[in-house]
């Protein structure tokens, strides 16, 4: 009777996963270099062009955008000896979509970046050792209630819900539950090996093999029983519906680190494989900026939207909204790259590559209060919203207090929670759109049993700008990486690779290691 690998294999897998997680949680400062040595990042670095004109540490470098990508690029440049770096930010505050607001009880409420897992976010910890005053709270991957729809009152625990895919068919419907658990672990191990093998190839080979929607790719490669887990993780975080998301993006995000952390918790191999910042990501970025100021050689201009970028053989001129011209030697675009088409004196190659960034969605996060509930888990999700027909509906509610102060929460009369909605068709952030989103949210919260709901804050994030399958097939991804440094211009931020802090940092590290540190003073 085949159950997807024999029992000895599965027990060996459990021991291997435990050892991996324990190793990942004890990594040291050298890990960022080790991280970049992984085959997938070596293949990515191979696509990065090296311009004829290399920056020098004395050159004037401007960075447009002071979100995680912009701040991290400034950090890497200053650490590499650059002495004249300027950040230009159109908003009054830095941090971009990595935003925290404290509620009246003092709990940090994350509207963007939230949990981290070992290895995938290791550089955040390395930077924290430099800047100080930041505390990573080690936590389990949060438990989650799963409901079918907003009127459903019968919750399943997340792992039970995921295992239903196996328990519904032979032979697992006639075997003890633990067999399905170990078989799920075996599926994960196969996926990890498959993913690592795929990304050990050149990116051209990867794009050729992944020329299809993510769900179709999973089905055709024997990972159908993982679709539920992946679909939930993908859509709730604003990364698209697996039915039409290009497989490349789904496979890039759902890598070994994501799966190992989940399985280590689900199988009780390691108690705390995830972490969260005790005082929030906004404080983290503010401390990073304080650190950079103390190092010197860097400045930040907030409330400074850039209106045009002109480049000559000798300089780059940025003109801001007041008409002031800022003369630079190089510019790093760590902002919306599609919008950069309207700012730049674009070449034909730049226009083709940047203008072909067609897909952008909205991730909507809302802080609200309601009457206190006694749910024992920090997350609740509704699976009906994983279908495109239910876009903009309530997907998930997070109770951060249950993560930070689980003992104190029983004393409360009110809960302060974060909700998540997703729209795969990005819309302009207008008052009318916000009112529509709030109306839908209130309807779903009321249907789900939340009482006396009051909305405090709402963020409508323009999210996950990327190429569609046609753009990937035409080589736009590798073409952009090959253009790095041409016309004194570098491309960074979420649009280059993926909408995650770690991937933004990865692109920066490749640029700094391969180009900015190849200078002569």
GIFEN-V87254 format. One line per field, one symbol per residue. ss: DSSP state (h for helix, s for strand, l for the rest). phi: phi as a letter, one per 30 degrees, with the letter a starting at -180 (. if undefined). burial: 1 if it has 24 or more other ideal C-beta (glycine too) atoms within 12 Angstrom, else 0. A space follows every 50 residues. Layout:
# GIFEN-V87254
ss=???
phi=???
burial=???
This chain:
# GIFEN-V87254
ss=llllllhhhhhhhhhhhhhhhhhhllllllhhhhhhllhhhhhhhhllll llllllllllssssllshhhhhhhhhhhhlllllssssllllllslllls sslllllssslllllssllllhhhhhhhhhhllllssssllllsssslll lllllsshhhhhhhhhhllllhhhllhhhhhhhhhhhhhhhhhhhhhhll llhhhhhhhlllshhhhhhhlllhhhhhhhhhhhhhlllllllllshhhh hhhllhhhhhhhhhhhlllllllsssslllhhhhhhhhhhhhhhhllsss sllllssssssllllsssssllllsssslsssslllhhhhlllslllhhh hhhhhlllssssssssssssslllllllsssshhhhlhhhlllsssssll hhhhlllhhhhllsssssssssslllllllhhhhhhhhhhhhhhhhhlll lllsssssssssssssllhhhhhllhhhhhhhlllhhhssslllllllll hhhhhhhhhhhhhhlhhhlll
phi=.dbijdddedddeedddddddddddcdcddddddddddeddddddddddc ddccdcddddccccjcdeddddddeddddcjdbbcbccbdddbdjhdcbb bdddciddcdcbebdbbeidbddedddedddiicbdcdbdeedbdccdbd cdccdcdedddddeddddbdcddbceedddddddededdddddddddedd dddddddddcdaddddddddcicedcdddddddddddicjdddbdeeedd ddddcdddddddddddchdbdbdcabddcjdededddddeddeddiibbb cchbdccabcbbdcbcccccdcjdccdbcbbcccbdddddedcddddddd dddddddccbbbcccbcbcaddccedcdbbbbddddcedceiddcbbccd ddcdbdddddddcbccbccbbbbdcdbddcddddddddddddedddddjd chdbdcabccddbhdaddddddddiddddddddejdhibccbidddbadb eddddddeddddddbdccdbd
burial=00110000010011011101100110100011001101011111101111 00111010111111111111111111111111111111110001111111 11101011111111111111111111110110010111111111111001 00001111101111111000010000001111111111111101100110 00100110110111101100101111111111111111111111111111 11111111111111111011011111111111111111101100101111 10011111111000011111000001011111111111111011010001 00110111111111111111001010111111111101011111111111 11110000100101111111111101000000010111011101100111 00101111111111111110110001111111111111111111111111 111111111111111110100
